[in-house]
């Protein structure tokens, strides 16, 4: 069994009006996911940047639905993971909170994904909905936590929500490769 991480920071689930990167997930999907030999499963951890980049929730959801449909047509399973808290981030508004909640509700309840992982619930304070301090980090190790990115403890909490039996080697009779798409 092998794991391939094709994550790119600042990525989006849909194509925003102004690209935050040279390419975003829908533009590199064929190359970075379908181009991996023997792939059996994909973990989608993407979408946080969509609403901050001006992409409506409905467009993000349509893009995720399309990519999952393509995976399914190739016999590949898709695991959807919820977006972590965006409460209190620079530039967020009620509209961005609403988009965040719509995307998470879609991931958890639509039935589009073969399995789900609730990263939001495990990393957010149940009362304030803000990312829990023990999980917050910043790209500058000496900087103040930005409450949008998780550190090692947060990543471990997120990983604990994945159903590892979903990845059981006996579930697949072919070469096993996993891909993680993260934000």
VMD Tcl script that draws the C-alpha trace (Angstrom):
set ca {
  {0.00 0.00 0.00}
  {1.24 3.50 -0.73}
  {0.03 7.02 -0.03}
  {0.53 9.90 -2.43}
  {-0.02 13.45 -1.17}
  {-0.88 15.85 -3.99}
  {-1.84 18.72 -1.71}
  {-1.05 22.32 -2.57}
  {-1.50 25.12 -0.05}
  {-3.97 27.80 -1.11}
  {-5.80 25.39 -3.40}
  {-9.50 25.64 -4.25}
  {-12.19 23.08 -5.11}
  {-13.52 25.27 -7.93}
  {-11.87 27.69 -10.34}
  {-11.99 31.18 -8.77}
  {-12.33 34.42 -10.77}
  {-8.67 35.22 -9.98}
  {-6.34 32.26 -9.57}
  {-4.62 32.20 -6.16}
  {-2.07 29.76 -7.64}
  {-0.82 28.88 -11.09}
  {-3.22 25.93 -11.07}
  {-5.99 24.87 -8.73}
  {-7.43 21.41 -8.12}
  {-9.92 21.23 -11.02}
  {-7.13 22.24 -13.42}
  {-4.67 19.61 -12.19}
  {-7.17 16.86 -11.37}
  {-6.46 14.69 -14.43}
  {-2.70 14.94 -14.08}
  {-2.29 14.72 -10.30}
  {-5.07 12.29 -9.45}
  {-6.17 10.28 -12.45}
  {-2.57 10.20 -13.66}
  {-1.45 8.20 -10.61}
  {-1.17 4.52 -11.45}
  {-3.25 2.14 -9.36}
  {-5.16 4.78 -7.42}
  {-8.06 3.42 -5.37}
  {-9.10 6.25 -3.03}
  {-8.94 10.04 -2.82}
  {-9.33 12.13 0.34}
  {-10.69 15.58 -0.54}
  {-9.57 18.25 1.92}
  {-10.25 21.29 -0.19}
  {-12.59 24.26 -0.37}
  {-11.54 26.53 2.49}
  {-10.05 29.02 0.05}
  {-13.01 28.95 -2.32}
  {-15.23 31.40 -0.49}
  {-12.33 33.73 0.33}
  {-11.47 33.73 -3.39}
  {-14.98 34.73 -4.43}
  {-16.31 31.32 -5.42}
  {-19.97 30.76 -4.42}
  {-20.64 27.62 -2.37}
  {-22.86 26.23 -5.13}
  {-19.92 26.39 -7.58}
  {-17.56 24.65 -5.13}
  {-20.16 21.95 -4.51}
  {-20.70 21.47 -8.25}
  {-16.96 21.14 -8.80}
  {-16.58 18.57 -6.01}
  {-19.58 16.65 -7.33}
  {-18.10 16.60 -10.83}
  {-14.67 15.40 -9.64}
  {-16.22 12.66 -7.48}
  {-18.33 11.56 -10.47}
  {-15.18 11.27 -12.58}
  {-13.48 9.23 -9.84}
  {-16.46 6.91 -9.58}
  {-16.45 6.40 -13.36}
  {-12.89 5.11 -12.92}
  {-13.80 2.85 -9.98}
  {-12.07 5.17 -7.49}
  {-13.59 5.89 -4.06}
  {-13.88 9.45 -2.74}
  {-13.66 10.51 0.90}
  {-14.91 14.01 1.69}
  {-13.47 15.88 4.66}
  {-15.13 18.94 6.12}
  {-13.52 22.36 6.16}
  {-12.13 23.52 9.48}
  {-13.40 26.68 11.17}
  {-13.09 30.04 9.44}
  {-14.60 32.04 12.31}
  {-12.75 35.28 12.94}
  {-10.50 35.18 9.88}
  {-9.57 38.36 8.04}
  {-12.07 39.08 5.30}
  {-14.74 36.67 6.49}
  {-18.33 37.81 6.57}
  {-21.66 36.19 7.28}
  {-21.69 35.19 3.60}
  {-18.36 33.35 3.93}
  {-19.54 31.62 7.12}
  {-22.71 30.58 5.30}
  {-20.70 29.25 2.33}
  {-18.44 27.33 4.71}
  {-21.46 25.75 6.40}
  {-23.11 24.91 3.05}
  {-19.97 23.14 1.80}
  {-19.63 21.18 5.06}
  {-23.30 20.19 5.04}
  {-22.91 19.00 1.44}
  {-19.82 16.94 2.32}
  {-21.50 15.27 5.29}
  {-25.04 14.75 4.03}
  {-25.16 14.65 0.24}
  {-24.21 11.01 -0.18}
  {-21.88 11.98 -3.03}
  {-18.81 10.75 -1.13}
  {-18.14 7.10 -0.30}
  {-16.99 8.07 3.18}
  {-16.58 11.31 5.13}
  {-14.29 12.71 7.80}
  {-15.53 15.54 10.00}
  {-12.41 17.68 10.47}
  {-14.52 20.67 11.50}
  {-16.20 19.08 14.51}
  {-13.01 17.56 15.89}
  {-10.98 20.81 15.64}
  {-13.51 23.54 16.49}
  {-14.69 24.63 19.91}
  {-18.28 23.34 20.19}
  {-19.49 26.64 21.70}
  {-17.54 29.39 19.93}
  {-16.96 27.41 16.69}
  {-13.40 28.83 16.60}
  {-10.45 26.53 15.90}
  {-9.30 25.12 19.24}
  {-6.03 26.75 20.42}
  {-4.25 23.41 20.89}
  {-4.70 22.73 17.17}
  {-3.94 26.22 15.83}
  {-0.61 26.99 14.23}
  {0.96 29.49 11.88}
  {3.35 29.12 8.98}
  {5.89 31.05 11.08}
  {6.76 28.74 14.01}
  {7.39 31.77 16.22}
  {4.30 33.66 15.04}
  {0.90 33.99 16.59}
  {-1.48 31.18 15.64}
  {-3.74 32.27 12.79}
  {-6.64 29.98 13.80}
  {-7.06 28.85 10.21}
  {-4.26 26.29 9.87}
  {-3.70 23.27 12.09}
  {-0.38 22.05 13.43}
  {0.68 18.48 14.17}
  {-1.88 18.01 16.96}
  {-4.64 19.31 14.69}
  {-3.58 17.02 11.85}
  {-3.64 14.09 14.27}
  {-7.14 15.08 15.42}
  {-8.26 15.29 11.78}
  {-6.72 11.90 11.01}
  {-8.62 10.37 13.93}
  {-11.89 11.09 12.09}
  {-10.95 8.97 9.08}
  {-12.45 5.50 9.07}
  {-9.26 3.47 8.60}
  {-11.23 0.32 7.85}
  {-12.24 2.07 4.63}
  {-8.59 1.74 3.53}
  {-8.22 -1.94 4.49}
  {-5.92 -3.72 2.02}
  {-8.37 -6.60 1.55}
  {-10.94 -4.10 0.31}
  {-8.95 -3.77 -2.92}
  {-7.71 -6.57 -5.10}
  {-5.58 -4.24 -7.25}
  {-2.50 -2.10 -6.54}
  {-3.33 0.25 -3.65}
  {-2.52 3.93 -3.85}
  {-4.16 6.70 -1.86}
  {-4.16 10.38 -2.67}
  {-4.79 13.19 -0.23}
  {-5.95 16.55 -1.55}
  {-5.43 19.18 1.08}
  {-5.87 22.91 1.17}
}
mol new
graphics top color blue
foreach p $ca { graphics top sphere $p radius 0.5 }
foreach p [lrange $ca 0 end-1] q [lrange $ca 1 end] { graphics top cylinder $p $q radius 0.2 }
display resetview
